């Protein structure tokens, strides 16, 4: 019952191509949810930390920390932080890029078709023309 109320996927696929696209959508959606949860946790943590430190300074260290934060000294020079916020998004992009390149390769493969129809729409009617050699049984061709 719960999965019917809050279903986040797509409908069942009819072809292998749409099956691959659904899989890629679920893969990318997973990373999207991880990023959104991570950003939400950081925002809540920063807002609550700044709110309590600036609103209710209990110790002298909190007052000194307020002056340091307002001057921008503690958050301007951090090599570790710069490496993390450069490498983390690039790793996520690589994790998304490889499955999407695989999907592009699968979708680029063209199957051999048994019949090619040229359908032309005129003002009041449609005309149909079979192009190439026919590789279908005669009973199928009679229905066309």
C-alpha positions in Angstrom: 0.0 0.0 0.0 2.8 2.4 0.9 4.6 1.9 -2.5 1.4 2.6 -4.3 0.8 5.9 -2.5 4.4 7.2 -2.8 5.7 5.6 -6.0 8.7 7.6 -7.3 9.5 5.5 -10.3 8.2 5.3 -13.8 5.6 3.0 -15.3 6.6 -0.5 -16.5 8.6 -0.4 -19.6 7.6 -2.1 -22.9 10.9 -2.2 -24.7 14.5 -2.9 -23.6 15.5 0.7 -24.5 12.9 2.2 -22.1 14.0 -0.4 -19.5 17.6 1.0 -19.7 16.3 4.6 -19.5 14.2 3.7 -16.4 17.3 2.2 -14.8 19.4 5.3 -15.5 16.6 7.5 -14.1 16.6 5.5 -10.9 20.4 5.6 -10.7 20.6 9.4 -11.2 17.6 9.9 -8.8 19.5 8.1 -6.1 22.4 10.5 -6.4 20.0 13.4 -6.5 18.4 12.3 -3.2 21.8 11.9 -1.6 22.9 15.4 -2.6 19.7 16.9 -1.4 19.8 15.2 2.0 23.5 16.1 2.4 22.8 19.8 1.6 19.7 19.8 3.9 21.7 18.4 6.8 24.5 20.9 6.3 22.0 23.8 6.1 20.1 22.7 9.3 23.4 22.2 11.1 24.8 25.6 10.1 21.6 27.5 10.8 21.1 25.9 14.2 24.8 26.4 15.1 24.8 30.0 14.2 21.4 30.6 15.8 22.4 29.2 19.2 25.9 30.7 19.1 24.8 34.2 18.2 21.5 34.2 20.2 22.7 32.6 23.4 26.5 33.1 24.0 27.1 31.2 27.2 30.9 31.2 27.3 33.5 33.8 26.4 34.8 31.4 23.7 31.4 31.7 22.0 31.7 35.5 22.0 35.2 35.4 20.6 34.0 32.8 18.0 31.3 35.3 17.0 33.9 38.0 16.3 36.1 35.5 14.4 33.1 34.3 12.2 32.0 37.9 11.6 35.5 38.8 10.4 35.6 35.8 8.1 38.9 34.5 9.5 37.8 30.9 10.2 36.2 30.0 6.8 38.5 31.7 4.2 41.6 29.5 4.1 41.0 25.8 4.3 42.9 23.6 1.8 41.1 20.4 3.0 37.7 22.0 2.5 38.6 23.2 -1.0 39.9 19.7 -2.0 36.7 18.1 -0.6 34.3 20.4 -2.4 36.2 19.9 -5.6 36.6 16.1 -5.5 33.2 15.2 -4.2 31.2 16.7 -7.1 33.6 15.3 -9.6 33.2 11.8 -8.2 29.4 12.1 -8.4 29.7 13.3 -12.0 31.9 10.3 -12.9 29.4 8.0 -11.1 26.6 9.4 -13.3 28.6 9.7 -16.5 29.6 6.0 -16.9 26.1 4.6 -16.8 24.8 7.3 -19.1 27.5 6.6 -21.7 26.6 3.0 -21.5 23.0 3.9 -22.1 23.9 6.0 -25.1 25.9 3.1 -26.6 22.9 0.8 -26.1 20.5 3.2 -27.7 22.8 3.8 -30.6 22.5 0.2 -31.8 20.1 0.0 -34.7 18.2 -3.3 -35.3 17.6 -4.7 -38.7 14.0 -4.0 -39.7 11.9 -6.4 -41.7 9.7 -3.8 -43.4 10.1 -0.2 -44.3 7.0 1.8 -45.1 6.8 5.3 -46.6 3.6 6.9 -45.4 2.6 10.2 -47.0 -0.3 12.4 -45.8 -2.1 14.1 -48.5 -4.9 16.7 -48.1 -7.7 14.1 -47.8 -6.1 10.7 -47.6 -3.0 8.7 -46.7 -0.8 6.9 -49.2 1.4 3.9 -48.3 4.5 2.7 -50.2 6.6 -0.3 -49.3 10.4 0.4 -49.7 13.0 -2.2 -50.2 12.6 -6.0 -50.4 9.8 -7.6 -48.5 10.8 -10.1 -45.9 7.4 -10.6 -44.3 4.9 -13.5 -45.1 2.3 -12.8 -47.7 -0.6 -13.0 -45.2 0.9 -10.1 -43.3 1.5 -8.1 -46.4 -2.2 -8.6 -47.5 -3.3 -6.8 -44.3 -1.2 -3.7 -45.1 
